[in-house]
Amino acid sequence: MTETAPPPFPVQHAGAHDDPPTIPLPPVPGTAPEPGRALSGLETRDVTAWFGQRKVLERVSFAMRAGEITALIGPSGCGKSTYLRILNRMHEMVRGAALAGEVLLEGEDVYAPGRRPAEVRRRIGMVFQRPNPFPAMSLYDNVVSGLKLAGIKATREERDHLVESSLRQAGLWNEVSNRLGTPGGALSGGQQQRLCIARSLAVAPEILLMDEPCSALDPTSTRRIEETIAELRHRVTIVIVTHNMQQAQRVSQSCAFFLASHDTPGRIVESGPTERLFTDPADQRTADYVNGRFG
Ligand SMILES: Nc1ncnc2c1ncn2[C@@H]1O[C@H](COP(=O)(O)OP(=O)(O)OP(=O)(O)O)[C@@H](O)[C@H]1O
């Protein structure tokens, strides 16, 4: 526990925001950006985070480059998930959570006064550790479910197109195209996770955050998700938290190593191209971690 008190401007918890029912529409209810379209980058400046009085991250400044897959690695409890959730304003959904610093999406602070969390979360989507499709809802409705939440109106034809393109991008179309009416809960774990990816892609996010997306999956499903992630790189900027060092090496171009101790909040010890971090780390702690000597 650190002694510095949180700022007098804690992030408001969920419910404090009175979001209007709709947000501005993206240009066309379509899919994630087509290859060749400019991709967005994300940057944090001096991000410090608290849960109550406890500071869990300190002055994290880091840029996640457009069109890259960035892996966040580090031992359990060092603040990777908290950092990820700060990026799309999910941290503030925890009562007592507080935050200082800036998160810049294409240079604009997502925490600027007047910016709506729902709009930020549409542009910065998230896939969680455990696949969480709506189990009783059809595959089709699962994919389009985010549209309603985001206030995006689409015709039936547009929705049909969206469902197919999102499922194709998530690498699931060939397996489910002839049974779109079956419930989400009827799929295997790996398929459910790809359904969740398709659901996230349907609202055309610029950034996709993934919090250990394979940790609940078997090796074959993990491979399949990794292939999907690699294919998505040209359409959406991806930030992935993983405990799996091989996975970080296989999928990411850039990497950040987080570390905390019982009396020190989480910080980035070292970041850079993934290959360099794994083969020629500058910091001994990075070398120890990536070689499995702790964590
Ligand atoms: N909702 C919460 N309330 C209070 N403390 C929390 C909460 N969520 C996380 N923490 C604390 O914040 C610190 C960072 O947690 P976080 O989950 O971000 O770490 P992590 O690196 O993602 O860990 P793991 O790899 O185990 O998922 C930990 O000490 C954790 O106990």
The ligand as an SDF file (V2000), in Angstrom:
LIG
                    3D

 31 33  0  0  0  0  0  0  0  0999 V2000
  -11.8780   -4.1420   -8.1040 N   0  0  0  0  0  0  0  0  0  0  0  0
  -10.7720   -4.0250   -7.3680 C   0  0  0  0  0  0  0  0  0  0  0  0
  -10.8150   -3.5240   -6.1310 N   0  0  0  0  0  0  0  0  0  0  0  0
   -9.6990   -3.3990   -5.3770 C   0  0  0  0  0  0  0  0  0  0  0  0
   -8.4700   -3.7700   -5.7880 N   0  0  0  0  0  0  0  0  0  0  0  0
   -8.3740   -4.2830   -7.0330 C   0  0  0  0  0  0  0  0  0  0  0  0
   -9.5090   -4.4450   -7.8730 C   0  0  0  0  0  0  0  0  0  0  0  0
   -9.0900   -4.9870   -9.0480 N   0  0  0  0  0  0  0  0  0  0  0  0
   -7.7630   -5.1650   -8.9310 C   0  0  0  0  0  0  0  0  0  0  0  0
   -7.3320   -4.7430   -7.7360 N   0  0  0  0  0  0  0  0  0  0  0  0
   -5.9360   -4.7570   -7.2530 C   0  0  0  0  0  0  0  0  0  0  0  0
   -5.1650   -3.9700   -8.1290 O   0  0  0  0  0  0  0  0  0  0  0  0
   -3.8980   -4.5880   -8.3630 C   0  0  0  0  0  0  0  0  0  0  0  0
   -3.7150   -4.7950   -9.8530 C   0  0  0  0  0  0  0  0  0  0  0  0
   -4.6490   -5.7790  -10.2750 O   0  0  0  0  0  0  0  0  0  0  0  0
   -4.7800   -6.2110  -11.7940 P   0  0  0  0  0  0  0  0  0  0  0  0
   -5.9130   -7.1740  -11.8920 O   0  0  0  0  0  0  0  0  0  0  0  0
   -4.8090   -5.0130  -12.6440 O   0  0  0  0  0  0  0  0  0  0  0  0
   -3.3890   -6.9550  -12.0130 O   0  0  0  0  0  0  0  0  0  0  0  0
   -2.9670   -7.9370  -13.1870 P   0  0  0  0  0  0  0  0  0  0  0  0
   -1.5420   -7.6480  -13.4840 O   0  0  0  0  0  0  0  0  0  0  0  0
   -3.9180   -7.8200  -14.3200 O   0  0  0  0  0  0  0  0  0  0  0  0
   -3.1120   -9.3420  -12.4860 O   0  0  0  0  0  0  0  0  0  0  0  0
   -3.4650  -10.7780  -13.1350 P   0  0  0  0  0  0  0  0  0  0  0  0
   -2.3590  -11.0520  -14.0910 O   0  0  0  0  0  0  0  0  0  0  0  0
   -3.4590  -11.7020  -11.9620 O   0  0  0  0  0  0  0  0  0  0  0  0
   -4.8000  -10.6350  -13.7910 O   0  0  0  0  0  0  0  0  0  0  0  0
   -3.8840   -5.8840   -7.5700 C   0  0  0  0  0  0  0  0  0  0  0  0
   -3.2090   -5.6690   -6.3750 O   0  0  0  0  0  0  0  0  0  0  0  0
   -5.3470   -6.1640   -7.3120 C   0  0  0  0  0  0  0  0  0  0  0  0
   -5.5250   -6.8440   -6.1080 O   0  0  0  0  0  0  0  0  0  0  0  0
  1  2  1  0
  2  3  1  0
  2  7  2  0
  3  4  2  0
  4  5  1  0
  5  6  2  0
  6  7  1  0
  6 10  1  0
  7  8  1  0
  8  9  2  0
  9 10  1  0
 10 11  1  0
 11 12  1  0
 11 30  1  0
 12 13  1  0
 13 14  1  0
 13 28  1  0
 14 15  1  0
 15 16  1  0
 16 17  2  0
 16 18  1  0
 16 19  1  0
 19 20  1  0
 20 21  2  0
 20 22  1  0
 20 23  1  0
 23 24  1  0
 24 25  2  0
 24 26  1  0
 24 27  1  0
 28 29  1  0
 28 30  1  0
 30 31  1  0
M  END
$$$$
